[in-house]
Amino acid sequence: MSSALVVREKKMTFNKWLRVLAWRHAIALLAIAFALFPLIWMASASFDQLGKINTQSLIPQYRGLDNYRLLWENPDQPYWRWMRNSVLIASINAVVQLAIGATAAYALSRFRYRGRKTTLMTILIIQMFPQLLAVTAFYVILADLRESIPFMDFGNPIALLVIFAGGALGINAWMLKGFFDSIPSEIDESAKIDGASHGQIYVRIILPLALPMLSVVALLSFIGTMNEFLLTSVILGGNQDSITLAVGMRQFIETDFQENWGAFAAGALIATLPVMLLFIWLQRFVVSGLTAGSLKG
Amino acid sequence: MKIKNSHRLPGLFLKIFLLGGLNAFALWSVPVLIANDRFLYAAYVAISTLILDYIFLSSKFVAAKYIMPGVILLVAFQIYPAIYTGYIAFTNFSVGHEFNKQSAIDSIISNSLEPVGDDSILPMRLAKNPEGTLTLLIKESDGNLYAGTSQGIKKLPTNSWSADADGNIQSVQGFSFLSETEEAAALEQLSDYFVPGLEKNVKYRVADFTNVERITPTLRYDSQGDFVENILTGEKYRPNKNGSFVSEAGEELEPGWTARIGLKNLERVIGDERYRTPLVKVLIWTFIYPFLVVILTFFLGLFLALTINHPKIKVKKIYRILMIVPYAMPGVLSILTWKGMLNESYGIVNKLLPGTIPWLSDPWWAKVAVVLVQLWAGTPYMFLIATGAIQALSTEIVEASEVDGASPRQVFWNIKLPLVVIALTPLLIASYAYNFSNFGSIYLLTGGGPVMYDSGGVAGHTDILISYTYNLAFTAGKGRDYGLASAVSFINFLIVAVISIQAFRRSKQMENIN
């Protein structure tokens, strides 16, 4: 844009500024205060040496890192073990979800075969039923299988991962298919003429081109697993060694809200910040992923 | 660009590795599953493996190679559980009715074991016979020594053994006593070790390392007549339709078994006042809660999007990023933080407000609390999609209406707003469906509470169907009734299906199926 074409904006009078913009800023700041307050309160509690709900003030009177030290030392709150479990389960799950979702999406986007429409319809319908609705059935299924297949047992993270893998097609394939559709098929046609197999086209052309979208799906899946509470607590809840951060932190804070408040806040802040920053960094892609296919027209 | 064929090799190795692993798993697990009577699971593993082998070893089914693994998992852990939920809803699966009938009979009989005679505890030594088999040397009250294994028992000649003055067995010809370490090693085997007794129905059970107990079952199962009989009194317990053996006097033997009880669970939740009243209340709230959340978050989000989306606001981007912070925070942790902030006596919210609001203990305020927290958590999403929709609005339509003389107010109310709402309707319905089963937002904040007193403590005033299901199935002291929980869950499935069909009809996604 050349600057000569830009119409010079008149400087706003103060009155006009007040009428048009001031209230917008005021509302924005109010909304931001509401949005940030829990985070700020969490941070404040985490630096409060007293570590209790009832004595907390916005700027703590006695500041220090005692609550953080407790994350290492308190045997009632094996925070880093929970964190390790969560990160492990969430990472493996993200990879599995992506592998299953992306391979299926590639086929749905690129191949024309009998039964394709049925597959698409089925996936579309099934993605509307979250797995957690069947929580009692999962309990009974594990009770059925535990004596036969050792890893399909309560308290075993593999059982949880296998169950989550069942939802992969429903959650991710549709979103990824939409994105793969937007990659021009001329690219893979020409690769095909050069002698590339369907597997090579997938691994060497489609996947690299879809990398931003794949990372968003992986991130959403990662956050989703970190946040999953119902199935995780039913399946892993009985085994204190394998519970995740979500389940562990709830147990910890529920046993004594008043006493454990400071240590909870410290742990919550550590877990929140990286996820939050990553999410905000990728937010543009996240939005386009979430609304894929729905905002057109 | 020429892609070299050598790159096919790693793919081939991967294929061999994965298929090999799958087949090994099938070969190992199918026999085990069959041995445990899990025929359905065994068949599923076997058939899935065969299908995958066939697809991957043939070159005909290209698309299926990419889709089938996901489909097989989908059927096993998404479709089957949904159907299974429906099936469990027709059974009495619950604590005390967790196993099949044969297991129930076995544990009824073994629970009925009682000591025989006044001197039922007898001295015993653990030993090995010449072949090395674990043997119990039992000194019966008749003064004789018997050598017993789980297979049988025989009397030892009087001159083959000796005892000290107190009657303790000293040495036995042909047998060597177990050392302490051997005893410890045999502990697990001994916990379930029976030696057949000298009379019918009598057995010896290991009491500790130096004693056995002479016992007999007081109940027996008659497979011809399909009843359990008390051997001493002759009282008969017959199977009833609820999966229990019951005497004529109404005494029930525990445990029972999982029986198909037809529509009884549904009858209970619909016909029985104790379940119907809370269910109806929960159901109403399950509809209202997501409605309130979607309407409030949408209008707040839209309002914020419109407010900030003004060309003269230079810090738009910063505002936007700060506003979506709640959406980026891990929900479990932020909801638990809210729970602390809303604490009635210590929480910051009540400190800031005049007066004390019973946020989590009053039925109405608890409802306000869950909506408020979800307003905080859900508005950023609505803000984001509303911003997207506003920016995607065709400027032509807006300009055309301005040329036609519409005032900015008219443009907003008659053009922009309807277009945005129409564009976002599918997402709003999806959001409704999501919040319909938003377990965490309820359970982590209020636990469904405060408790409804007329529900026997199982339902709470902020419970939605999914958290009510959880209480019925998994909360100690409240539930452990999986059959009933599944019936409620099944109702949940049906409602989500109806909502989904609505969303489906309105969404543009159908057009993408091509």
Interface residues (C-beta under 8 A of the other chain):
Chain A: M12 V20 L21 R24 H25 I27 A28 A31 I32 F34 A35 L36 P38 L39 W41 M42 A45 K52 I53 N54 Q56 I100 G101 T103 A104 Y106 A107 L108 F111 Y113 R116 K117 T119 L120 M121 L124 I125 I126 M128 F129 P130 Q131 L132 L133 A134 V135 T136 A137 F138 Y139 V140 I141 A143 D144 L145 E147 S148 I149 V162 I163 A165 G166 G167 A168 L169 G170 A173 W174 G178 D181 A191 D194 G195 A196 S197 H198 G199 Q200 Y202 V203 R204 I223 M226 N227 F229 L230 V234 L245 A246 M249 R250 I253 F257 Q258 W261 F264 A265 A268 A271 T272 V275 M276 F279 I280 Q283 V287 L290 T291 G293 S294 L295 K296 G297
Chain B: M1 K2 I3 N5 H7 R8 G11 S29 V32 L33 A35 N36 R38 Y41 V62 A63 A64 K65 Y66 I67 P69 G70 V71 L73 L74 A76 F77 Q78 I79 Y80 P81 A82 Y84 T85 I88 F93 E98 L304 T307 I308 H310 K312 I313 Y319 I321 L322 M323 I324 V325 P326 Y327 A328 M329 P330 G331 V332 L333 S334 L336 T337 W338 K339 G340 M341 N343 S345 Y346 G347 I348 W376 T379 P380 Y381 L384 I385 G388 A389 A392 A423 L424 P426 L427 A430 A433 Y434 S437 F439 G440 Y443 L444 I466 T469 Y470 A473 F474 Y482 A485 S486 S489 N492 F493 V496 A497 I499 S500 A503 F504 S507 K508 Q509 N512 I513
